[in-house]
Amino acid sequence: MGGTGACNSLLSNDVVPVPSGPPRKVEVEAVNSTAVKVSWRSPVHNKQHGQIRGYQVHYVRMENGESKGQPMLKDIMLADAQVIGVFYFLWEMIISGLQPETTYSFTVTAYTTKGDGARSKPKLVSTTGAVPGKPRLVISHTQMNTALIQWHPPVDTFGPLQGYRLKFGRRDMDTFTTMEFSEKEDHFTATDIHKGASYIFRLSARNKVGFGEEMVKEISVPEEVPSGFPQNLHSESSTSTSVQLTWQMPLLAERNGIITKYTILYRDINVAYQPVELPVAPADTTMTLSGLKPDTTYDVKVRAHTSKGPGPYSPSVQFRTLPVDQGR
Protein backbone atom coordinates (compact mmCIF):
# COMPACT_ATOMS: atom_id res chain seq x y z
CA MET A 1 0.00 0.00 0.00
CA GLY A 2 2.80 2.34 0.89
CA GLY A 3 4.48 1.74 -2.46
CA THR A 4 1.27 2.36 -4.37
CA GLY A 5 0.63 5.61 -2.48
CA ALA A 6 4.13 6.85 -3.23
CA CYS A 7 3.69 5.99 -6.88
CA ASN A 8 0.35 7.80 -7.07
CA SER A 9 1.88 10.82 -5.37
CA LEU A 10 4.74 10.85 -7.88
CA LEU A 11 2.37 10.55 -10.83
CA SER A 12 0.16 13.36 -9.55
CA ASN A 13 3.17 15.70 -9.48
CA ASP A 14 4.40 14.67 -12.93
CA VAL A 15 1.14 15.00 -14.80
CA VAL A 16 0.33 18.60 -13.79
CA PRO A 17 -1.16 19.90 -17.07
CA VAL A 18 0.11 22.90 -18.99
CA PRO A 19 -2.28 25.88 -19.30
CA SER A 20 -5.47 24.60 -20.92
CA GLY A 21 -6.79 28.07 -21.72
CA PRO A 22 -5.16 30.39 -24.29
CA PRO A 23 -4.24 34.00 -23.60
CA ARG A 24 -7.32 36.17 -23.97
CA LYS A 25 -8.17 39.31 -25.95
CA VAL A 26 -5.16 39.09 -28.24
CA GLU A 27 -4.84 42.28 -30.33
CA VAL A 28 -2.31 43.13 -33.02
CA GLU A 29 -1.63 46.59 -34.43
CA ALA A 30 0.88 47.82 -37.00
CA VAL A 31 3.26 50.36 -35.46
CA ASN A 32 5.14 51.18 -38.65
CA SER A 33 6.52 49.47 -41.73
CA THR A 34 8.65 46.99 -39.75
CA ALA A 35 7.02 46.63 -36.33
CA VAL A 36 3.77 45.35 -34.81
CA LYS A 37 2.38 45.73 -31.28
CA VAL A 38 0.87 42.58 -29.79
CA SER A 39 -1.21 42.80 -26.61
CA TRP A 40 -3.07 40.15 -24.62
CA ARG A 41 -4.56 39.21 -21.27
CA SER A 42 -3.57 36.24 -19.14
CA PRO A 43 -5.53 32.98 -19.52
CA VAL A 44 -8.52 32.46 -17.27
CA HIS A 45 -7.15 31.79 -13.79
CA ASN A 46 -8.64 28.29 -13.35
CA LYS A 47 -7.11 27.21 -16.68
CA GLN A 48 -3.55 28.33 -15.92
CA HIS A 49 -2.67 25.17 -13.95
CA GLY A 50 0.37 26.57 -12.23
CA GLN A 51 2.45 29.70 -12.23
CA ILE A 52 2.87 31.21 -15.69
CA ARG A 53 6.55 31.80 -16.37
CA GLY A 54 6.16 33.61 -19.65
CA TYR A 55 4.55 33.81 -23.06
CA GLN A 56 5.49 32.91 -26.60
CA VAL A 57 4.37 34.98 -29.56
CA HIS A 58 4.32 32.89 -32.74
CA TYR A 59 4.14 34.67 -36.09
CA VAL A 60 4.50 33.78 -39.74
CA ARG A 61 4.33 35.65 -43.03
CA MET A 62 1.12 35.15 -45.02
CA GLU A 63 0.42 35.27 -48.75
CA ASN A 64 -3.02 34.67 -50.26
CA GLY A 65 -4.25 33.18 -47.01
CA GLU A 66 -1.39 30.70 -46.66
CA SER A 67 1.71 30.79 -44.48
CA LYS A 68 5.02 31.40 -46.26
CA GLY A 69 8.53 30.88 -44.95
CA GLN A 70 9.63 29.75 -41.53
CA PRO A 71 7.43 30.49 -38.50
CA MET A 72 9.09 32.79 -36.01
CA LEU A 73 8.86 32.90 -32.23
CA LYS A 74 9.41 35.54 -29.60
CA ASP A 75 9.85 34.18 -26.07
CA ILE A 76 8.77 36.71 -23.46
CA MET A 77 9.74 36.16 -19.87
CA LEU A 78 7.34 37.92 -17.55
CA ALA A 79 10.09 40.27 -16.43
CA ASP A 80 10.65 41.38 -20.06
CA ALA A 81 7.07 42.22 -21.02
CA GLN A 82 5.51 45.55 -20.22
CA VAL A 83 2.64 45.35 -17.77
CA ILE A 84 -0.16 47.62 -18.94
CA GLY A 85 -3.05 46.63 -16.66
CA VAL A 86 -3.34 45.98 -12.97
CA PHE A 87 -2.66 42.61 -11.38
CA TYR A 88 -0.41 41.56 -14.28
CA PHE A 89 -3.44 40.76 -16.44
CA LEU A 90 -2.64 42.84 -19.53
CA TRP A 91 0.61 42.58 -21.48
CA GLU A 92 2.03 44.03 -24.65
CA MET A 93 5.14 43.51 -26.76
CA ILE A 94 6.64 45.17 -29.84
CA ILE A 95 7.71 42.69 -32.53
CA SER A 96 10.21 44.37 -34.86
CA GLY A 97 12.33 43.37 -37.83
CA LEU A 98 9.31 42.66 -40.06
CA GLN A 99 8.97 43.39 -43.77
CA PRO A 100 7.07 46.45 -45.05
CA GLU A 101 3.64 46.03 -46.62
CA THR A 102 3.46 42.41 -45.52
CA THR A 103 0.70 40.41 -43.78
CA TYR A 104 1.56 38.32 -40.71
CA SER A 105 -0.42 35.87 -38.58
CA PHE A 106 0.11 36.07 -34.80
CA THR A 107 -0.79 33.66 -32.00
CA VAL A 108 0.13 33.80 -28.32
CA THR A 109 0.58 30.97 -25.81
CA ALA A 110 1.38 30.92 -22.09
CA TYR A 111 3.83 28.46 -20.57
CA THR A 112 4.63 27.09 -17.15
CA THR A 113 7.58 24.96 -16.06
CA LYS A 114 5.70 22.00 -17.60
CA GLY A 115 5.52 23.43 -21.12
CA ASP A 116 3.44 25.46 -23.54
CA GLY A 117 -0.30 25.86 -23.17
CA ALA A 118 -3.11 26.38 -25.64
CA ARG A 119 -2.57 28.89 -28.43
CA SER A 120 -4.83 31.84 -29.04
CA LYS A 121 -6.76 32.13 -32.30
CA PRO A 122 -4.63 33.56 -35.15
CA LYS A 123 -4.76 37.33 -35.65
CA LEU A 124 -3.77 38.89 -38.98
CA VAL A 125 -2.12 42.27 -39.38
CA SER A 126 -0.37 44.02 -42.28
CA THR A 127 2.63 46.28 -41.77
CA THR A 128 2.48 49.69 -43.39
CA GLY A 129 4.48 50.63 -46.41
CA ALA A 130 7.99 51.86 -45.84
CA VAL A 131 8.80 55.55 -45.88
CA PRO A 132 11.97 56.81 -47.57
CA GLY A 133 15.33 56.80 -45.84
CA LYS A 134 17.28 59.95 -45.01
CA PRO A 135 18.12 62.24 -47.94
CA ARG A 136 21.68 63.45 -48.33
CA LEU A 137 22.02 67.10 -47.35
CA VAL A 138 24.72 69.74 -47.92
CA ILE A 139 24.60 73.24 -46.39
CA SER A 140 26.87 76.03 -47.68
CA HIS A 141 26.91 79.40 -45.92
CA THR A 142 27.64 82.46 -48.06
CA GLN A 143 28.88 85.90 -47.06
CA MET A 144 25.61 87.58 -48.04
CA ASN A 145 23.50 86.39 -45.08
CA THR A 146 22.21 83.42 -47.05
CA ALA A 147 22.68 79.64 -46.95
CA LEU A 148 22.55 77.34 -49.97
CA ILE A 149 20.79 74.06 -49.16
CA GLN A 150 21.36 71.20 -51.61
CA TRP A 151 20.07 67.63 -51.36
CA HIS A 152 20.09 64.27 -53.09
CA PRO A 153 17.47 61.49 -52.96
CA PRO A 154 17.71 58.80 -50.26
CA VAL A 155 19.36 55.52 -51.16
CA ASP A 156 16.14 53.69 -50.17
CA THR A 157 13.01 55.36 -51.53
CA PHE A 158 10.55 52.40 -51.35
CA GLY A 159 8.72 53.59 -54.42
CA PRO A 160 8.65 56.86 -56.36
CA LEU A 161 9.42 59.99 -54.39
CA GLN A 162 6.67 62.60 -54.19
CA GLY A 163 8.61 65.50 -52.69
CA TYR A 164 10.67 66.88 -49.82
CA ARG A 165 10.03 68.87 -46.65
CA LEU A 166 12.58 71.29 -45.20
CA LYS A 167 12.45 72.79 -41.71
CA PHE A 168 15.08 75.30 -40.58
CA GLY A 169 15.67 78.02 -38.03
CA ARG A 170 17.98 79.45 -35.39
CA ARG A 171 18.92 76.98 -32.68
CA ASP A 172 18.06 79.52 -29.96
CA MET A 173 14.56 80.23 -31.33
CA ASP A 174 11.39 78.17 -30.98
CA THR A 175 9.93 78.90 -34.41
CA PHE A 176 11.12 77.08 -37.52
CA THR A 177 10.33 77.81 -41.16
CA THR A 178 8.74 74.85 -42.99
CA MET A 179 8.82 74.52 -46.78
CA GLU A 180 7.84 71.75 -49.18
CA PHE A 181 9.38 70.99 -52.57
CA SER A 182 8.56 68.75 -55.50
CA GLU A 183 10.50 65.55 -56.14
CA LYS A 184 12.33 67.32 -59.01
CA GLU A 185 13.75 70.15 -56.90
CA ASP A 186 17.16 69.70 -55.30
CA HIS A 187 18.21 73.05 -53.79
CA PHE A 188 17.00 76.17 -52.00
CA THR A 189 18.62 79.41 -50.86
CA ALA A 190 17.63 80.54 -47.35
CA THR A 191 17.88 84.27 -46.72
CA ASP A 192 18.15 86.27 -43.49
CA ILE A 193 20.80 83.93 -42.08
CA HIS A 194 22.18 85.93 -39.16
CA LYS A 195 25.86 86.17 -38.39
CA GLY A 196 26.99 84.78 -35.06
CA ALA A 197 24.09 82.29 -34.87
CA SER A 198 23.72 78.51 -35.19
CA TYR A 199 21.07 77.13 -37.55
CA ILE A 200 19.46 73.69 -37.72
CA PHE A 201 18.23 72.23 -41.01
CA ARG A 202 15.94 69.16 -41.15
CA LEU A 203 15.12 67.55 -44.49
CA SER A 204 12.87 64.54 -45.15
CA ALA A 205 11.68 62.84 -48.35
CA ARG A 206 8.12 61.66 -49.03
CA ASN A 207 6.66 58.72 -50.92
CA LYS A 208 3.04 57.51 -51.12
CA VAL A 209 3.17 56.34 -47.48
CA GLY A 210 4.45 59.59 -46.01
CA PHE A 211 7.55 61.50 -44.92
CA GLY A 212 10.60 59.51 -43.88
CA GLU A 213 13.26 60.11 -41.28
CA GLU A 214 14.84 63.54 -41.23
CA MET A 215 18.43 64.26 -42.13
CA VAL A 216 19.63 66.91 -39.66
CA LYS A 217 22.50 69.32 -40.26
CA GLU A 218 23.69 72.28 -38.21
CA ILE A 219 25.84 75.22 -39.26
CA SER A 220 27.34 77.97 -37.12
CA VAL A 221 27.90 81.35 -38.76
CA PRO A 222 30.97 83.22 -37.44
CA GLU A 223 30.43 86.26 -35.22
CA GLU A 224 31.10 89.80 -36.33
CA VAL A 225 30.70 93.22 -34.72
CA PRO A 226 27.07 94.34 -34.43
CA SER A 227 25.76 96.03 -37.56
CA GLY A 228 22.91 97.69 -35.69
CA PHE A 229 22.62 99.87 -32.59
CA PRO A 230 20.62 99.38 -29.36
CA GLN A 231 16.96 100.35 -29.65
CA ASN A 232 14.63 102.66 -27.73
CA LEU A 233 17.12 104.47 -25.48
CA HIS A 234 15.13 106.47 -22.92
CA SER A 235 15.17 107.80 -19.36
CA GLU A 236 13.23 105.97 -16.63
CA SER A 237 13.78 108.60 -13.91
CA SER A 238 16.10 111.45 -12.96
CA THR A 239 17.27 113.56 -10.04
CA SER A 240 19.36 116.74 -9.91
CA THR A 241 22.57 114.65 -10.20
CA SER A 242 21.54 111.38 -11.90
CA VAL A 243 19.60 109.85 -14.77
CA GLN A 244 18.50 106.21 -15.04
CA LEU A 245 18.77 105.00 -18.63
CA THR A 246 17.12 101.98 -20.24
CA TRP A 247 17.41 100.56 -23.77
CA GLN A 248 16.74 97.39 -25.77
CA MET A 249 19.12 95.07 -27.58
CA PRO A 250 19.88 95.67 -31.27
CA LEU A 251 17.54 93.97 -33.72
CA LEU A 252 18.11 90.20 -33.88
CA ALA A 253 19.38 90.28 -37.46
CA GLU A 254 21.87 93.06 -36.56
CA ARG A 255 23.43 91.60 -33.41
CA ASN A 256 25.82 89.35 -35.35
CA GLY A 257 26.62 87.29 -32.28
CA ILE A 258 26.22 87.30 -28.51
CA ILE A 259 26.15 90.78 -26.99
CA THR A 260 28.91 90.83 -24.37
CA LYS A 261 28.64 94.44 -23.15
CA TYR A 262 27.45 97.96 -23.96
CA THR A 263 29.23 101.31 -24.00
CA ILE A 264 27.50 104.55 -22.98
CA LEU A 265 28.86 107.85 -24.30
CA TYR A 266 27.51 111.05 -22.73
CA ARG A 267 28.40 114.71 -22.45
CA ASP A 268 27.12 118.04 -21.23
CA ILE A 269 25.77 119.69 -24.39
CA ASN A 270 27.52 122.89 -23.38
CA VAL A 271 30.91 121.15 -23.39
CA ALA A 272 31.51 119.90 -26.90
CA TYR A 273 34.78 118.02 -26.57
CA GLN A 274 34.67 116.24 -23.22
CA PRO A 275 32.43 113.15 -23.64
CA VAL A 276 32.54 110.44 -20.97
CA GLU A 277 32.58 106.79 -22.05
CA LEU A 278 31.33 104.12 -19.61
CA PRO A 279 31.28 100.33 -20.14
CA VAL A 280 28.20 98.34 -19.11
CA ALA A 281 29.36 94.81 -18.44
CA PRO A 282 27.92 92.28 -18.20
CA ALA A 283 25.47 93.24 -20.92
CA ASP A 284 22.79 94.95 -18.82
CA THR A 285 20.23 97.10 -20.63
CA THR A 286 19.92 99.65 -17.85
CA MET A 287 22.36 101.99 -16.15
CA THR A 288 22.27 105.01 -13.83
CA LEU A 289 24.51 107.96 -14.71
CA SER A 290 25.46 109.72 -11.51
CA GLY A 291 27.65 112.70 -10.51
CA LEU A 292 25.88 114.93 -13.04
CA LYS A 293 25.34 118.68 -12.79
CA PRO A 294 21.88 119.94 -11.77
CA ASP A 295 19.56 121.53 -14.29
CA THR A 296 21.79 120.47 -17.16
CA THR A 297 21.05 118.84 -20.51
CA TYR A 298 23.12 115.82 -21.46
CA ASP A 299 23.58 114.15 -24.81
CA VAL A 300 23.64 110.32 -24.51
CA LYS A 301 24.10 107.40 -26.92
CA VAL A 302 24.86 103.68 -26.53
CA ARG A 303 26.45 100.91 -28.59
CA ALA A 304 26.66 97.13 -28.28
CA HIS A 305 29.69 94.81 -28.43
CA THR A 306 30.23 91.20 -29.45
CA SER A 307 33.46 89.26 -28.97
CA LYS A 308 34.60 90.86 -32.24
CA GLY A 309 34.21 94.44 -31.04
CA PRO A 310 31.74 97.34 -30.88
CA GLY A 311 28.95 98.20 -33.28
CA PRO A 312 27.65 101.66 -34.18
CA TYR A 313 26.35 104.11 -31.61
CA SER A 314 22.63 104.76 -31.40
CA PRO A 315 21.29 108.18 -32.35
CA SER A 316 21.84 110.70 -29.56
CA VAL A 317 19.07 111.28 -27.05
CA GLN A 318 19.03 114.27 -24.69
CA PHE A 319 18.06 114.24 -21.01
CA ARG A 320 17.96 117.07 -18.48
CA THR A 321 18.68 116.72 -14.78
CA LEU A 322 16.35 118.39 -12.31
CA PRO A 323 17.09 121.72 -10.63
CA VAL A 324 18.61 121.41 -7.17
CA ASP A 325 15.36 122.18 -5.34
CA GLN A 326 13.43 119.49 -7.24
CA GLY A 327 16.32 117.05 -7.01
CA ARG A 328 15.94 117.05 -3.24
Disulfide bonds with the S-S distance in Angstrom:
none
